[in-house]
Amino acid sequence: MIVLLLILLAAVYTDYRRKKIPNWMIIFGFISGLVIRFLHGGFSTGLDGMLGAVFLAAVFYPIFKIGGLGGGDIKLFAVVGSYLGIKGGITSLIFAFVFGAIFSLVKMLHFHNFKERIYYFASYMTDIILTGKWKLYEASEGTPFCEGDTGKSLKIPKQKIHFALPVFLGVAIYIGGVI
């Protein structure tokens, strides 16, 4: 598990520094996770790692498609699944999303735009429900958030969080045995 934490720490660094998690890091993490699981637990444990990787990436792929997560985040979920399997991966990512929500809340409070972000989200969801069509979730100034809106009323700077840190923290809590 030390290898997984080191990979995640490196991902946190590159995510903050370059706003990207390199594919070589993802590939190394994915393969090392599967190899470790196969060597230490046999076929069924290795298979659980493979299924965990595929399941976690597939479940969160729609969030990537609407712009809620980056591609590197989804691939990082696959790395977590390859090490922790389905159950461990899901549990650690639940923690990650809790941390992500906390970080987002702190960021909104820092930029004093909590009301605007909640309004945007509510408008975004209303538009999806009324039109039945998914669209990119872009909370940036000038982006229309509902049909007929010019986007000029929205004064929200792009403030996405780097999700590698919440993933690292979620995995660390899971590995540390908090639950």
C-alpha positions in Angstrom: 0.0 0.0 0.0 3.0 2.3 0.4 3.5 2.1 -3.4 -0.1 3.3 -3.9 0.3 6.2 -1.5 3.6 7.2 -3.2 1.9 7.1 -6.6 -1.0 9.2 -5.3 1.4 11.7 -3.7 3.2 12.1 -7.0 -0.2 12.5 -8.7 -1.1 15.3 -6.2 2.1 17.0 -7.0 1.7 16.9 -10.8 -2.0 17.7 -10.6 -1.2 20.9 -8.7 2.0 21.8 -10.5 1.0 21.0 -14.1 -2.8 20.5 -13.9 -2.3 17.1 -15.3 -1.6 13.5 -14.1 0.8 11.9 -16.6 -0.3 8.7 -18.4 3.0 7.0 -17.5 2.2 7.4 -13.8 -1.3 6.0 -14.3 0.0 3.0 -16.3 2.7 2.3 -13.8 0.2 2.5 -10.9 -2.4 0.3 -12.7 0.1 -2.4 -13.6 1.9 -2.4 -10.3 -1.5 -2.6 -8.5 -2.5 -5.7 -10.5 0.9 -7.4 -10.2 0.9 -6.9 -6.4 -2.6 -8.2 -6.1 -1.9 -11.2 -8.2 1.4 -12.0 -6.4 0.0 -11.6 -2.9 -3.5 -12.9 -3.3 -3.7 -15.1 -6.4 -6.1 -15.1 -9.3 -9.2 -14.1 -7.4 -7.6 -11.1 -5.7 -6.0 -10.0 -9.0 -9.3 -10.3 -10.7 -10.9 -8.2 -8.0 -8.2 -5.5 -8.7 -9.0 -5.6 -12.4 -12.7 -5.4 -11.8 -12.2 -2.6 -9.3 -10.2 -0.6 -11.8 -12.8 -1.0 -14.6 -15.8 -0.5 -12.3 -14.5 2.7 -10.7 -13.5 4.2 -14.0 -16.8 3.3 -15.6 -19.0 4.6 -12.8 -17.3 8.0 -12.7 -16.9 8.3 -16.5 -20.2 10.2 -16.9 -19.0 12.8 -14.5 -15.9 13.3 -16.6 -18.1 13.6 -19.8 -20.0 16.5 -18.4 -16.8 18.2 -17.1 -17.2 17.5 -13.4 -13.9 15.6 -13.2 -10.8 15.5 -15.3 -9.6 12.5 -17.4 -6.6 12.0 -15.1 -9.0 11.8 -12.1 -10.9 9.0 -13.7 -7.7 7.1 -14.6 -6.5 7.7 -11.0 -9.7 6.0 -9.8 -8.7 3.0 -11.9 -5.3 2.9 -10.2 -7.0 2.9 -6.8 -9.3 0.1 -7.9 -6.4 -2.0 -9.2 -4.8 -1.8 -5.7 -7.9 -1.9 -3.5 -10.4 -3.9 -5.5 -14.1 -3.0 -5.8 -15.0 -2.7 -2.1 -11.9 -0.9 -1.0 -12.0 1.4 -4.0 -15.6 2.4 -3.5 -15.0 3.0 0.2 -11.9 5.1 -0.3 -13.6 7.1 -3.1 -16.5 7.9 -0.8 -14.0 9.4 1.5 -12.4 11.2 -1.4 -15.7 12.8 -2.4 -16.4 13.9 1.1 -13.0 15.6 1.1 -13.7 17.1 -2.3 -17.0 18.5 -1.1 -15.2 20.1 1.9 -12.5 21.6 -0.3 -15.1 22.9 -2.7 -17.1 24.5 0.1 -13.9 26.1 1.5 -13.1 27.4 -2.0 -16.6 28.9 -2.4 -16.4 30.6 0.9 -13.0 31.9 0.1 -14.2 33.4 -3.2 -17.5 34.6 -1.6 -19.5 32.9 -4.4 -21.4 30.2 -2.5 -24.8 31.6 -3.6 -23.8 32.0 -7.2 -22.4 28.5 -7.4 -25.5 26.9 -5.8 -27.7 29.0 -8.1 -25.7 27.8 -11.1 -25.9 24.2 -10.0 -29.7 24.4 -9.5 -30.1 26.1 -12.9 -27.9 23.4 -14.5 -29.9 20.6 -13.0 -33.2 22.3 -13.9 -32.1 22.7 -17.5 -31.2 19.0 -17.7 -34.5 17.9 -16.2 -36.5 20.2 -18.5 -34.6 19.4 -21.7 -33.7 15.8 -20.9 -30.2 16.6 -22.3 -26.9 16.5 -20.6 -24.4 19.3 -21.2 -21.0 20.3 -19.9 -20.9 21.7 -16.4 -18.9 24.9 -16.9 -19.3 27.4 -14.1 -17.4 30.2 -15.7 -18.3 33.8 -16.5 -20.0 34.1 -19.9 -21.3 30.5 -20.0 -25.1 30.3 -20.5 -26.5 28.1 -17.8 -30.1 27.8 -19.1 -31.9 28.2 -22.3 -32.2 31.9 -23.3 -29.5 33.1 -20.9 -26.6 35.0 -22.4 -24.3 34.1 -19.5 -23.6 37.7 -18.8 -25.3 37.6 -15.4 -23.1 34.8 -14.1 -20.0 36.1 -12.4 -18.2 32.9 -11.4 -14.5 32.4 -12.1 -13.5 28.9 -13.0 -12.7 27.3 -9.6 -12.4 23.6 -10.0 -10.5 21.8 -7.4 -7.6 19.4 -8.0 -9.2 16.0 -7.2 -5.9 14.1 -6.7 -5.6 15.4 -3.2 -9.0 14.2 -2.0 -8.3 10.8 -3.7 -5.0 10.6 -1.8 -6.7 11.5 1.5 -9.6 9.1 1.0 -7.2 6.2 0.3 -5.0 7.2 3.2 -8.0 7.1 5.6 -9.1 3.7 4.1 -5.7 2.2 4.4 -5.2 3.7 7.9 -8.2 1.7 9.1 -10.4 4.6 10.1 -13.4 2.4 9.2 
